[in-house]
Amino acid sequence: MTSDTKAELPQATGSCCSPSGSCHDAGDAGQGAGVTTVYQVKGMTCGHCEGAVSSEISELPGVTSVKAVASTGQVTVVSEAALDEAAVRAAVDEAGYELV
């Protein structure tokens, strides 16, 4: 007596974390809240680079989410209010990369 019944799981689009592709609950709850800014960062080549840049920018006050993509050099930051570009530049520099 073998059962082929499998549990049906909701289908995520983009990530195993959530349907929106985010690993953070805050992005789903306040979808319209906050300021989204896309920065161009020079020098990222791999996942380690993405993590280093994301980690440094995440430490800035008010930042709720960061997504870095090495292949495009784009870093998308969601924050409670507009960020000071000098602070973002300093965070990117600290990670070892250059804000374009």
QUIBELFEN-V912664 format. One record per residue. N is the residue number from 1. RES is the residue in one letter. PSI is psi in whole degrees, 0 to 359 (none if undefined). NEAR is the number of other C-alpha atoms within 10 Angstrom. D_LAST is the distance of its C-alpha to the last C-alpha in whole Angstrom. Layout:
BEGIN
N|RES|PSI|NEAR|D_LAST + N|RES|PSI|NEAR|D_LAST
END
This chain:
BEGIN
1|M|90|3|63 + 2|T|137|4|59 + 3|S|131|5|57 + 4|D|11|6|54 + 5|T|127|6|53 + 6|K|149|6|49 + 7|A|135|6|47 + 8|E|122|6|45 + 9|L|146|6|42 + 10|P|143|8|39 + 11|Q|121|10|37 + 12|A|149|12|33 + 13|T|112|11|31 + 14|G|336|11|28 + 15|S|155|12|28 + 16|C|351|12|31 + 17|C|312|13|30 + 18|S|161|17|31 + 19|P|333|14|31 + 20|S|354|16|28 + 21|G|7|14|26 + 22|S|144|17|25 + 23|C|4|14|27 + 24|H|135|14|27 + 25|D|331|13|30 + 26|A|325|12|28 + 27|G|327|18|26 + 28|D|320|14|29 + 29|A|316|9|31 + 30|G|50|9|29 + 31|Q|320|9|27 + 32|G|352|9|27 + 33|A|149|13|26 + 34|G|179|17|23 + 35|V|128|15|20 + 36|T|126|19|17 + 37|T|136|13|14 + 38|V|124|14|11 + 39|Y|153|17|8 + 40|Q|124|15|5 + 41|V|131|22|6 + 42|K|135|16|6 + 43|G|350|13|10 + 44|M|132|22|12 + 45|T|349|13|15 + 46|C|181|11|18 + 47|G|325|13|19 + 48|H|318|11|19 + 49|C|313|18|16 + 50|E|316|22|16 + 51|G|319|18|18 + 52|A|314|19|17 + 53|V|314|28|14 + 54|S|317|22|16 + 55|S|314|17|18 + 56|E|315|17|16 + 57|I|325|25|15 + 58|S|335|20|19 + 59|E|349|11|20 + 60|L|141|15|19 + 61|P|133|12|22 + 62|G|350|15|22 + 63|V|128|19|20 + 64|T|339|20|22 + 65|S|146|20|20 + 66|V|134|23|17 + 67|K|114|19|17 + 68|A|139|24|14 + 69|V|108|20|15 + 70|A|321|20|14 + 71|S|332|11|15 + 72|T|343|12|12 + 73|G|5|19|10 + 74|Q|139|18|10 + 75|V|116|21|11 + 76|T|124|17|14 + 77|V|129|23|15 + 78|V|129|22|18 + 79|S|162|20|20 + 80|E|327|14|23 + 81|A|168|13|21 + 82|A|138|14|18 + 83|L|152|18|16 + 84|D|122|9|15 + 85|E|327|11|11 + 86|A|324|10|12 + 87|A|320|13|14 + 88|V|316|19|11 + 89|R|318|18|9 + 90|A|320|16|12 + 91|A|317|23|13 + 92|V|317|21|10 + 93|D|317|15|11 + 94|E|326|14|15 + 95|A|345|18|14 + 96|G|20|14|13 + 97|Y|179|18|10 + 98|E|126|17|6 + 99|L|124|19|4 + 100|V|none|9|0
END
